């Protein structure tokens, strides 16, 4: 049995999520500020300013994201295929494939 969950995520200036994946797809709507999203597979820094959204396919797609600005970023994320008991994210070790200059603060 799986569920759907929606979360408001506030990302402080310069903060970066640890590398992770999700049990299922995630639709992320950037409501304020800017979020930069990075797949471990290609290391491309994709920028999403306020008013945009992106879809994370989940299912083992390893990635990180960070707030590159001096302002707070607010993201509303809808997580699909969430286990009835368990976390929305699945932590993974740093793949060591990408170099980023932003901080490595945990969320």
C-alpha positions in Angstrom: 0.0 0.0 0.0 1.4 3.4 -0.9 0.2 6.9 -0.3 0.6 10.5 -1.6 2.1 13.2 0.6 2.6 16.9 0.1 5.2 18.9 2.0 6.2 22.6 2.2 10.0 22.6 2.2 11.9 25.8 3.2 15.5 25.8 2.0 17.8 28.4 3.7 20.2 30.4 1.6 23.2 28.3 0.5 21.7 25.1 1.9 22.0 21.8 0.0 20.1 18.6 0.4 22.2 15.5 0.9 22.3 13.0 -2.1 19.1 11.0 -2.1 16.3 9.3 -4.1 12.6 8.8 -3.6 10.3 5.7 -3.6 8.3 7.2 -6.4 7.9 10.3 -8.5 7.9 13.8 -6.9 6.3 17.0 -8.4 8.2 20.0 -7.0 6.6 23.5 -7.4 9.0 26.3 -6.5 6.8 29.0 -4.9 9.5 31.4 -3.7 13.2 31.9 -4.5 15.1 29.5 -6.6 16.2 25.9 -6.5 19.0 24.2 -8.4 18.5 20.5 -9.0 21.4 18.1 -10.0 21.2 14.5 -11.2 24.2 12.4 -10.1 24.1 10.8 -13.6 25.0 14.0 -15.5 25.9 16.7 -12.9 24.0 19.4 -14.8 22.8 22.2 -12.5 19.2 22.9 -13.5 17.8 26.1 -12.2 14.1 26.4 -11.2 13.0 30.0 -10.2 9.7 30.8 -8.4 6.7 29.9 -10.5 8.2 26.8 -12.1 8.0 23.2 -11.4 9.9 20.0 -12.1 9.3 16.3 -11.9 11.7 14.0 -10.2 11.1 10.4 -11.5 12.1 8.8 -8.2 12.8 5.0 -8.4 16.5 5.2 -7.8 17.1 8.6 -9.6 20.0 9.9 -7.3 20.1 13.7 -7.0 20.7 16.7 -4.8 19.3 20.2 -4.9 20.4 23.5 -3.4 19.4 27.1 -2.9 21.9 29.2 -4.8 20.5 32.6 -3.6 20.8 34.8 -0.5 17.0 34.5 0.0 14.9 31.7 1.4 13.5 29.2 -1.1 10.0 27.6 -0.6 9.1 24.5 -2.5 5.8 22.6 -2.3 6.5 18.9 -3.2 4.0 16.2 -3.8 5.5 12.7 -3.3 3.9 9.7 -5.0 4.2 6.0 -4.1 5.2 6.9 -0.5 5.3 3.8 1.7 2.6 3.6 4.4 5.4 3.7 7.0 8.7 5.2 6.1 10.5 8.3 4.9 9.8 10.5 1.9 13.5 10.4 0.9 16.0 7.5 0.7 19.5 8.8 1.6 22.4 7.6 -0.6 26.2 8.1 -0.3 27.7 10.9 -2.2 28.4 9.4 -5.7 31.5 11.5 -6.0 30.6 12.3 -9.6 29.7 16.0 -9.3 31.6 19.0 -8.0 29.5 21.8 -6.5 30.6 25.0 -4.8 27.5 25.4 -2.7 27.5 24.4 1.0 26.7 20.8 2.1 24.3 21.6 4.9 21.8 18.8 5.7 18.0 19.5 5.6 
